[in-house]
Amino acid sequence: MPDRTIPVETTTLTAALLIGTAMLWPNRCLRRPPAAVWLFTAYAYAYWAAVGVGGGYFATDAIRATIILLQLVLMVTIGANILQEQQVADRALLIFATACVILAAMTMLGIGTKADVDVDTQMVRMTVFGQNANRAARVLGSGLLVLVGLTYGRARALIRPAWLVWPFVALVALAMIDGGSRGGLLALAIGLMTYGVTGTTLKHKFRNAAVAVLAVGLVTIFVLRSPLMEERLAMASEGNLAKREQIIPNALQMFLDRPILGWGAENEYELQKRMPQLYRDSRDTHNLVLHVLTTSGLLGSVPFFAALWLAVRAAWRSRRGPLGSLPLAVLMGLLAGNMSGNYIAFKLQWIVLALAFASNTLATRAAFVVPGAIRSPVSRARPSTHTLTRST
């Protein structure tokens, strides 16, 4: 929340409320952390090893980053536990989709909108409350993917009839385009195409592919009619990627200079030194992979990306479960968005990681049923030893 009156992010307050509430019910909310939580913890140790080797400079930044990471892994633990309840997961997804529709409507109607000025390109983009346009696009894009997933991405649709969802899909897409985020649209396209390659049957795969193509086509038509997107795409074709064309090579060189431990909390300051600008004292890598590599080197990158792999694998395995391919599509969209932006502290992303782990548990439960009490004449002679059978 830009220009806030209190020095704490709104998402930090709501996450603290979630964690505080979960402490009242620890046996249910904190009982079993996903294995990925321990891998993220290993990344934190590697990060502090880099801070120590670097002389302990920027310790204040390191402490702040560690507190945020602690909050995030607690959110994953809590979310992975409480989203194992089908009703809770369905309600959470419906509420999030509804919130994104409201946000899109506010964007298009100009309610509460303020200018978000890109300091590198000086381009003005209007967003609700002046939020960062790229971050707002990630939220709206995830909401659009959830709308599609609740309707087409699962065996039992939560939004029926299906045609009801398309006006909301169009509204959210228009709001995304109004913000002019190129990376957000690309991430959305990847999430939509994920639906196109998943499905429980061949019929579902063809249907999902058709829905994905239709949605991508709809967004493309809107993009071609947007002067803002036309200008930003023209900038990209000329090689202007809002300084990313300079950031990425410099960040990669930083990793090569310190490949084992990285730079710790110094990474953003060192990156700024290599491409100085008068109005900055630090610069983000604008890429999650490069952020992890430059902060913790290979020592921290291996467990961090192993944890992300576990989340993707869990979402892939759960595509035949009650939530279908929705967790996988939203997760792939958010991870793709990290190629043009560093969203390591993006709360929504970590809730989706929790959803991926929880959906795998839901799918596993749905795959087994307790057999009935019907017995054949032969089976009456001795008790059956079968306790679980995989359903068809």
Secondary structure, 3 states (H helix, E strand, C coil): CCCCCCCCCHHHHHHHHHHHHHCCCHHHHCCCCCHHHHHHHHHHHHHHHHHHHCCCCCHHHHHHHHHHHHHHHHHHHHHHHHCCCHHHHHHHHHHHHHHHHHHHHHHHHCCCEEEEECCCCCCEEEEECCCCHHHHHHHHHHHHHHHHHHHHCCCCCCCCCHHHHHHHHHHHHHHHHHHCCHHHHHHHHHHHHHHHCCCCCHHHHHHHHHHHHHHHHHHHHHHHCCHHHHHHHHHHHCCCCCCHHHHHHHHHHHHHHCCCCCCHHHHHHHHHHHCCCCCCCCCCCCCHHHHHHHHHHHHHHHHHHHHHHHHHHHHHHHHHCCCCCHHHHHHHHHHHHCCCCCCCCCHHHHHHHHHHHHHHHHHHHHCEECCCCCCCCCHHHCCCCCCCEECC
